[in-house]
């Protein structure tokens, strides 16, 4: 007797529906240069009912938050599935993530420039709130791995700040990447390598040599960007 194909779970349907809505939202954002002006108009253009929308998201802002969160989590999943991941040090894991991130960012560079190109580290876009939470979970796991391996110093309560520090660093990589006009984004690669080296030297308290090397690299870059503005 033939078995009937199983129906997709409601949770799976909701997940797919959320992905469809968030991708359409960001495509509209990129095309129009601004977020959709209303749920009604967005649903009309997408061909779904408002009930469909509200079953997936409480408001339009939540759609963008979901998009960036899902995007960064897909990078975490992909990079941690690598064959060598389990043997990587914390620094190697973070470098692997950052290089994977900049590679994936090329697929969304126009959208990233439009959305975050004018922001600085002092800005706190609410659209990245959900992404930030996911990033800090990833960073916390990475930090604990480094501590277990003796790569990162235990500093009690101060260690609780490390995930926030890495998030700020990731924001600096995004900002640098969006300003980078070098061939093949070579300066972004160098920025990642030198700032991560410096950050992990700080985490294990050996910062002097890395600070000098980072300063030698950054000063010409600052002058270069200054001439562009």
C-alpha positions as a printed NumPy array, in Angstrom:
array([[ 0.   ,  0.   ,  0.   ],
       [ 1.468,  3.321, -1.041],
       [ 2.128,  5.789,  1.734],
       [ 0.849,  9.314,  1.451],
       [ 3.475, 12.046,  1.279],
       [ 3.789, 13.785,  4.598],
       [ 2.557, 17.315,  4.846],
       [ 5.078, 20.028,  5.695],
       [ 4.882, 21.063,  9.308],
       [ 3.262, 24.339, 10.212],
       [ 6.552, 25.531, 11.673],
       [ 8.293, 24.726,  8.381],
       [ 5.604, 26.523,  6.404],
       [ 5.909, 29.551,  8.671],
       [ 9.688, 29.57 ,  8.276],
       [ 9.443, 29.438,  4.482],
       [ 6.758, 32.14 ,  4.511],
       [ 8.913, 34.401,  6.663],
       [11.875, 33.92 ,  4.341],
       [ 9.752, 34.721,  1.282],
       [ 8.356, 37.882,  2.862],
       [11.725, 39.115,  4.164],
       [13.474, 38.544,  0.834],
       [10.698, 40.384, -1.02 ],
       [10.88 , 43.223,  1.516],
       [14.618, 43.699,  1.019],
       [14.293, 43.444, -2.772],
       [11.709, 46.222, -2.627],
       [14.009, 48.235, -0.341],
       [16.885, 47.904, -2.815],
       [14.737, 48.774, -5.836],
       [12.853, 51.733, -4.35 ],
       [15.622, 53.099, -2.124],
       [13.425, 53.018,  0.973],
       [11.462, 50.434,  2.961],
       [ 7.868, 49.654,  1.97 ],
       [ 5.6  , 52.452,  3.147],
       [ 2.802, 50.274,  4.522],
       [ 1.875, 46.66 ,  5.164],
       [-1.188, 47.002,  2.935],
       [ 0.754, 48.256, -0.079],
       [ 3.56 , 45.755,  0.442],
       [ 1.136, 42.823,  0.636],
       [-0.693, 44.05 , -2.456],
       [ 2.548, 44.152, -4.444],
       [ 3.664, 40.783, -3.094],
       [ 0.305, 39.106, -3.719],
       [-0.342, 37.95 , -0.156],
       [-3.039, 38.909,  2.325],
       [-2.426, 41.088,  5.339],
       [-3.413, 38.084,  7.452],
       [-0.561, 36.112,  5.839],
       [ 1.82 , 38.929,  6.679],
       [ 0.736, 39.355, 10.284],
       [ 0.85 , 35.626, 10.9  ],
       [ 4.557, 35.871, 10.072],
       [ 5.597, 39.302, 11.409],
       [ 4.146, 41.852, 13.83 ],
       [ 5.237, 44.858, 11.735],
       [ 7.461, 45.948,  8.845],
       [10.5  , 46.668, 11.036],
       [10.498, 43.051, 12.207],
       [10.873, 41.879,  8.608],
       [14.222, 43.574,  8.108],
       [15.462, 42.427, 11.505],
       [14.616, 38.856, 10.496],
       [16.411, 39.205,  7.147],
       [19.749, 40.278,  8.623],
       [19.517, 37.758, 11.458],
       [18.795, 34.874,  9.067],
       [21.61 , 36.03 ,  6.776],
       [24.316, 36.132,  9.46 ],
       [23.127, 32.831, 10.923],
       [23.431, 31.188,  7.502],
       [27.088, 32.278,  7.445],
       [27.67 , 30.922, 10.963],
       [26.14 , 27.598,  9.916],
       [28.133, 27.339,  6.696],
       [31.51 , 28.196,  8.202],
       [31.092, 25.964, 11.264],
       [30.24 , 23.022,  9.004],
       [33.75 , 23.083,  7.517],
       [35.85 , 19.96 ,  7.964],
       [38.622, 21.806,  9.828],
       [36.369, 23.832, 12.116],
       [36.731, 21.529, 15.115],
       [40.53 , 21.796, 14.961],
       [40.589, 25.598, 14.582],
       [41.665, 27.899, 17.386],
       [39.292, 30.696, 18.396],
       [41.259, 33.168, 16.303],
       [41.177, 30.874, 13.28 ],
       [37.427, 30.414, 13.691],
       [36.86 , 34.152, 13.865],
       [39.045, 34.76 , 10.817],
       [37.201, 32.025,  8.909],
       [33.901, 33.678,  9.754],
       [35.054, 37.177,  8.755],
       [36.429, 36.059,  5.408],
       [33.233, 34.093,  4.755],
       [31.24 , 37.169,  5.747],
       [33.023, 39.508,  3.322],
       [32.619, 36.926,  0.574],
       [28.878, 36.686,  1.206],
       [28.647, 40.476,  1.599],
       [29.606, 40.871, -2.055],
       [26.255, 39.278, -2.917],
       [24.466, 42.043, -0.999],
       [26.95 , 44.904, -1.353],
       [24.481, 47.308, -3.018],
       [21.908, 46.673, -0.305],
       [24.522, 46.96 ,  2.454],
       [25.796, 50.248,  1.013],
       [22.285, 51.617,  0.77 ],
       [21.334, 50.506,  4.274],
       [24.548, 50.988,  6.269],
       [26.996, 52.871,  4.043],
       [26.544, 56.18 ,  5.861],
       [26.54 , 54.755,  9.371],
       [29.473, 54.851, 11.787],
       [30.279, 52.718, 14.813],
       [28.554, 55.334, 16.961],
       [25.245, 54.53 , 15.262],
       [23.085, 51.726, 16.619],
       [20.683, 50.7  , 13.862],
       [17.702, 48.869, 15.33 ],
       [17.526, 46.799, 12.143],
       [20.595, 44.909, 13.421],
       [19.203, 44.175, 16.895],
       [18.314, 40.54 , 16.142],
       [21.542, 40.014, 14.204],
       [23.483, 41.386, 17.174],
       [21.911, 38.864, 19.534],
       [22.813, 35.989, 17.21 ],
       [26.313, 37.354, 16.701],
       [26.932, 37.621, 20.449],
       [25.806, 34.009, 20.914],
       [28.318, 32.961, 18.232],
       [31.031, 35.148, 19.772],
       [30.349, 33.768, 23.242],
       [30.861, 30.207, 22.013],
       [34.046, 31.294, 20.263],
       [35.36 , 33.021, 23.399],
       [34.64 , 29.98 , 25.58 ],
       [36.495, 27.805, 23.072],
       [39.483, 30.149, 23.268],
       [39.451, 30.094, 27.058],
       [39.25 , 26.305, 27.124],
       [42.287, 26.137, 24.826],
       [44.252, 28.686, 26.856],
       [44.219, 31.104, 23.938],
       [42.138, 33.733, 25.741],
       [42.784, 34.862, 29.306],
       [40.119, 34.382, 31.963],
       [39.323, 37.818, 33.394],
       [36.204, 37.159, 35.443],
       [33.357, 39.593, 34.843],
       [35.456, 41.479, 32.281],
       [35.236, 38.431, 30.038],
       [31.492, 39.007, 29.719],
       [32.306, 42.056, 27.6  ],
       [34.251, 40.093, 24.985],
       [31.228, 39.219, 22.77 ],
       [30.268, 42.91 , 22.679],
       [33.853, 43.815, 21.746],
       [33.814, 41.322, 18.877],
       [30.465, 42.679, 17.7  ],
       [31.912, 46.191, 17.578],
       [34.881, 44.783, 15.692],
       [32.563, 43.082, 13.191],
       [30.776, 46.414, 12.683],
       [34.169, 48.015, 11.984],
       [34.886, 45.347,  9.358],
       [31.536, 46.067,  7.695],
       [32.214, 49.811,  7.736],
       [35.717, 49.352,  6.302],
       [34.468, 46.935,  3.633],
       [31.828, 49.418,  2.444],
       [34.471, 52.156,  2.091],
       [37.113, 49.959,  0.489],
       [37.845, 50.748, -3.173],
       [40.95 , 48.566, -3.542],
       [41.163, 45.865, -6.187],
       [39.628, 42.643, -4.916],
       [39.028, 44.42 , -1.58 ],
       [42.61 , 43.602, -0.632],
       [42.708, 46.334,  2.006],
       [39.69 , 44.781,  3.738],
       [41.519, 41.446,  3.904],
       [44.561, 43.19 ,  5.413],
       [42.346, 45.113,  7.849],
       [40.758, 41.859,  9.028],
       [44.071, 40.089,  9.512],
       [45.775, 42.902, 11.4  ],
       [42.836, 43.895, 13.61 ],
       [42.069, 40.284, 14.536],
       [45.737, 39.711, 15.388],
       [45.656, 42.812, 17.573],
       [42.344, 41.854, 19.208],
       [43.5  , 38.372, 20.151],
       [46.817, 39.701, 21.425],
       [44.759, 41.951, 23.7  ],
       [42.707, 38.984, 24.823],
       [45.894, 37.235, 25.862],
       [47.551, 40.524, 26.998],
       [50.357, 40.649, 24.365],
       [49.338, 43.83 , 22.589],
       [52.43 , 45.99 , 22.03 ],
       [53.838, 44.424, 18.855],
       [50.409, 44.063, 17.265],
       [49.484, 47.665, 18.149],
       [52.583, 48.99 , 16.385],
       [51.944, 46.853, 13.306],
       [48.275, 47.884, 13.216],
       [49.187, 51.576, 13.503],
       [51.651, 51.287, 10.594],
       [48.858, 49.795,  8.492],
       [45.999, 52.091,  9.533],
       [47.686, 55.494,  9.245],
       [48.119, 55.329,  5.424],
       [44.566, 53.966,  5.084],
       [43.132, 56.832,  7.124],
       [45.021, 59.292,  4.953],
       [43.736, 57.526,  1.81 ],
       [40.091, 57.699,  2.879],
       [40.593, 61.309,  3.968],
       [41.694, 62.291,  0.458],
       [38.518, 60.73 , -0.963],
       [36.214, 62.887,  1.201]])
